[in-house]
Amino acid sequence: MVKIKSALKSFAREICRNKILFLMILPALIYFIIFAYIPMPGAYVAFVDYHLNKGIFRSEFVGLKNFEFLTKTGELWRITKNTFLYNSVFILLGNLVQVFMAIMISEIACRWFKKLSQSVILLPYFISMVIVGFFAYNIFNYNNGFLNSLLVSLGFEKHDFYADQEIWKYIIVFFKIWSSTGYGMIIYLAVITGIDEEIYEAAALDGALRFQRILYITLPMLKSTVILLILFGLGGILKGNFDLFYNLIGNNSVLYSQTDIIDTFVFRSLVGSFNFSQGAAVGFYQSIFGLVLILTVNAIVKKIEPDNALF
Amino acid sequence: MKTSNMLFANRKDRALLAVFYLLIAVFALLCLFPFLLMITSSFMEEKEILSEGYKLIPKKISFSAYEFLFKNSANLLDAYRVTITITVVGTFLGLFFMSMAGYVLCRKDFKYRNQISFFIYFTTLFSGGLIPSYILMVKGLHLQDNIWSMILPGIMSPWSIFLMRNFMKSIPDSLYESATIDGAGDFRIYWQIFLPLAKPSLATIGLFLGLAYWNEWYNGMLYMQTPTKFPLQYFLQRIVSQANVQLLIQKGATVNTAELPSESIKMATALVAIGPIILAYPFAQKYFVSGLTIGAVKG
């Protein structure tokens, strides 16, 4: 009791002493309280039969019924699997492409080519996924899409891409790589630029070929950054790319079996079927597993590279 | 013997370099391709699109899509106005609040800086999810159909606050100390000393914020109801998802919808929305790259 009192006292004294500083950080505190902390207990909506008029805490408590329904229909498994697989490909293939592009660009001596290609490859990162949806329409739509006009001019039959379940996973992966390569490439390029020039010079004197220098100097030097970025990527493996999936697939339910991820499912339960509780159940499951994953990843990082751990 | 070996090595090295040039060029072209196709598609004649599809090299060039956009610009301009408003207001408020927070958190004499940092950081680990946030926005804050529903959710981010804090940490303490001796208050030190020195990080974070607001459509889709208050990207999204360019036409305007060059209009509208990003790109790229390399490599 005495302890709490003295703690409060010192807190009050601190506030008085640094009034202005407290006032200056107040907007940030209020923001995170309202937009991050207040919705947290709202995750409780996953355990009730939510009625709009009754509100979250006066709706009837139903325990795990919302989750039960999801596991019974197999929906939860399907969207988890899709989210997991897509993100694995995004992370592994994405980092692979980024590392290779970074290494290749770092070897280029021609200034204008280096600069220009870097600018061009980064450009897609600045474009919203809504526009990517336009690109997809431009290229793949049945009546007058670019690919179909190409197929026809080459003497093939038109292909209805928007009804083809198999092809969209490749299109989605393509646009993800398309939009994110520039971003990751710059991070890796920064690491490569930081490597001591003398190491390369010594290797060149010893007669090392270009691919040997890459294999035995650049790649080993990049290893820890690659592992780190992949690990942190894995920490967010249940978080979806709603923008990407929604703008490419939208409400085309023919494609759901291959392209439905956790985030699009939650969104539809909010906007389409108004089943708030079920959507929240999935959201809650995503948050909890996300937390466990990131804590695990952080523990691993702390073991192998304590300096880079998040906390 | 040795010279022939070196010649051989040289040739091998050059061949590999040529492969690199080629691969980079192919990838860069792949990055550019959708833009190029969109540009040529927007200049195509409607007849040609309908009979032969979108093409990279059209037979005939037509400006009818842009003519239509110019004549029916009211709805598009509304969307532009909304997007510019949220971008300007959101970016400035976000920069102001986050730089203040970063400044307070970098002050070593501020006792609770570590606790508050963790309080902010924790929000990246766990969140209530979309549904509770939606209920809060609609039922708690009554922000439905209010332009603030598109500004507030993205105005601050832990990552940007920490980037700001880390940048300000590199400003020498002596500056702060001498200003205190001269009798400057905490806010004045922030405003007159720290803020000008933190310009590079302000530019980087401002760029991230501005880009996110310019590309904002998600909150618009969730919370906005009046079509004239839709942001540009959501306006576009509806055109492509409903395959309907008539959203562009103002109520009461007389347009013969049967003769609309719809397919080229779609692409022209998207290009009109990308335009400002392309114009700002050289400037943006510079700060983006420098920001990415301070922020990402060393957390």
Contacts between the chains, C-beta under 8 A, distances in Angstrom:
chain1	res1	chain2	res2	distance
A	14	B	111	5.1
A	14	B	112	7.0
A	18	B	109	7.7
A	18	B	110	6.1
A	18	B	111	7.8
A	18	B	186	7.4
A	20	B	185	6.1
A	20	B	186	4.1
A	20	B	187	5.4
A	21	B	104	4.9
A	21	B	107	6.5
A	21	B	110	5.5
A	21	B	186	5.4
A	22	B	104	8.0
A	24	B	100	4.3
A	24	B	101	7.4
A	24	B	103	6.9
A	24	B	104	5.2
A	24	B	186	7.1
A	24	B	187	6.6
A	24	B	190	7.0
A	25	B	100	6.7
A	25	B	101	5.1
A	25	B	104	4.2
A	25	B	105	7.3
A	25	B	116	6.5
A	27	B	97	4.4
A	27	B	100	7.1
A	27	B	101	7.5
A	28	B	97	5.9
A	28	B	98	7.0
A	28	B	100	7.4
A	28	B	101	3.8
A	28	B	120	6.8
A	28	B	156	6.1
A	28	B	161	6.6
A	29	B	116	7.2
A	29	B	119	7.5
A	31	B	97	7.1
A	31	B	152	8.0
A	31	B	155	6.8
A	31	B	156	5.1
A	32	B	119	6.9
A	32	B	120	5.7
A	32	B	123	5.5
A	32	B	156	7.4
A	34	B	136	7.7
A	34	B	141	7.7
A	35	B	133	7.3
A	35	B	136	7.8
A	35	B	152	7.0
A	35	B	153	6.3
A	36	B	123	3.8
A	36	B	127	6.5
A	36	B	128	7.8
A	37	B	123	7.3
A	38	B	128	7.9
A	38	B	136	6.0
A	38	B	140	7.5
A	39	B	127	7.0
A	39	B	128	3.2
A	39	B	129	7.3
A	39	B	132	3.9
A	39	B	133	4.7
A	39	B	136	5.4
A	40	B	126	6.8
A	40	B	127	7.2
A	40	B	128	4.5
A	40	B	132	7.5
A	41	B	128	7.4
A	41	B	132	8.0
A	42	B	128	4.8
A	42	B	131	7.6
A	42	B	132	2.7
A	42	B	133	7.6
A	42	B	135	6.3
A	42	B	136	6.6
A	43	B	128	4.8
A	43	B	129	6.1
A	43	B	132	5.8
A	45	B	131	6.0
A	45	B	132	6.0
A	45	B	135	7.1
A	55	B	139	7.2
A	56	B	132	7.5
A	56	B	135	6.6
A	101	B	24	7.1
A	101	B	27	6.5
A	104	B	20	4.3
A	104	B	23	6.1
A	104	B	24	5.5
A	105	B	24	6.3
A	107	B	17	6.4
A	107	B	20	5.7
A	108	B	17	7.7
A	108	B	20	6.6
A	108	B	21	7.0
A	108	B	24	7.1
A	113	B	21	7.2
A	113	B	24	7.8
A	116	B	28	7.7
A	117	B	24	5.0
A	117	B	25	7.2
A	117	B	27	7.9
A	117	B	28	4.7
A	119	B	281	7.6
A	119	B	285	6.1
A	120	B	28	4.3
A	120	B	31	5.4
A	120	B	32	5.8
A	121	B	27	6.5
A	121	B	28	5.8
A	121	B	31	5.3
A	122	B	285	6.3
A	122	B	288	7.6
A	122	B	289	7.8
A	123	B	31	6.3
A	123	B	32	7.7
A	123	B	35	7.8
A	123	B	281	6.8
A	124	B	31	5.5
A	126	B	211	6.3
A	126	B	277	5.3
A	126	B	281	6.7
A	126	B	284	6.9
A	127	B	215	7.9
A	127	B	274	6.5
A	127	B	277	7.0
A	128	B	214	7.8
A	128	B	215	3.5
A	128	B	217	6.9
A	128	B	233	5.3
A	129	B	215	7.9
A	130	B	215	7.4
A	130	B	217	5.4
A	130	B	233	4.5
A	130	B	234	7.6
A	130	B	236	5.3
A	130	B	237	4.7
A	130	B	240	7.6
A	131	B	233	7.9
A	131	B	236	7.3
A	131	B	270	5.6
A	131	B	273	7.0
A	131	B	274	6.1
A	132	B	34	7.9
A	133	B	237	6.8
A	133	B	240	5.4
A	133	B	241	7.4
A	134	B	38	6.9
A	134	B	236	7.1
A	134	B	240	5.4
A	134	B	266	6.8
A	134	B	267	7.0
A	134	B	270	4.3
A	135	B	34	4.0
A	135	B	37	7.7
A	135	B	38	6.7
A	137	B	240	5.5
A	137	B	266	7.2
A	138	B	34	7.0
A	138	B	37	5.7
A	138	B	38	5.8
A	138	B	41	5.9
A	138	B	54	5.7
A	138	B	267	6.3
A	139	B	34	7.1
A	139	B	37	6.8
A	139	B	54	7.8
A	143	B	50	7.7
A	143	B	53	7.6
A	144	B	49	5.1
A	144	B	50	6.3
A	144	B	52	7.7
A	144	B	53	4.0
A	144	B	54	5.8
A	144	B	263	6.0
A	145	B	53	6.3
A	145	B	54	6.4
A	146	B	37	5.7
A	146	B	41	7.9
A	146	B	53	6.6
A	146	B	54	4.6
A	146	B	55	7.0
A	146	B	56	7.4
A	148	B	53	5.8
A	149	B	52	5.5
A	149	B	53	2.6
A	149	B	54	6.3
A	149	B	55	6.2
A	150	B	53	7.9
A	152	B	52	7.7
A	152	B	53	7.1
A	153	B	52	7.7
A	178	B	30	7.1
A	178	B	31	6.5
A	178	B	34	7.9
A	181	B	27	7.5
A	181	B	31	7.8
A	182	B	31	7.7
A	183	B	292	7.1
A	186	B	289	5.6
A	186	B	292	5.4
A	186	B	293	6.9
A	187	B	292	6.4
A	187	B	293	7.2
A	187	B	296	4.9
A	187	B	297	6.3
A	190	B	292	7.7
A	190	B	293	4.2
A	190	B	296	7.9
A	190	B	297	5.6
A	191	B	297	6.4
A	207	B	5	7.7
A	207	B	6	7.4
A	207	B	9	6.6
A	209	B	9	5.5
A	209	B	12	5.8
A	209	B	13	5.9
A	209	B	16	7.9
A	210	B	12	7.5
A	210	B	13	4.3
A	210	B	16	5.1
A	210	B	17	6.8
A	211	B	12	7.9
A	211	B	16	5.7
A	225	B	297	7.3
A	242	B	218	7.3
A	243	B	218	7.1
A	247	B	237	6.9
A	250	B	241	5.2
A	251	B	241	7.6
A	263	B	130	7.8
A	266	B	129	7.1
A	266	B	130	5.3
A	266	B	131	6.9
A	267	B	130	6.9
A	269	B	131	7.8
A	270	B	130	6.4
A	270	B	131	6.0
A	270	B	134	6.0
A	271	B	222	7.7
A	276	B	131	5.4
A	276	B	135	7.4
A	279	B	130	7.2
A	279	B	131	5.1
A	280	B	129	6.3
A	280	B	131	4.0
A	280	B	132	6.7
A	283	B	128	7.8
A	283	B	129	3.0
A	283	B	130	5.7
A	283	B	131	5.7
A	283	B	132	7.8
A	284	B	129	6.3
A	286	B	129	6.9
A	287	B	126	5.7
A	287	B	127	5.8
A	287	B	128	7.3
A	287	B	129	5.7
A	290	B	125	8.0
A	290	B	126	7.6
A	291	B	125	5.6
A	291	B	126	5.0
A	294	B	125	6.0
A	295	B	125	7.8
A	308	B	299	6.9
A	310	B	299	7.2
A	311	B	118	7.7
A	311	B	121	7.1
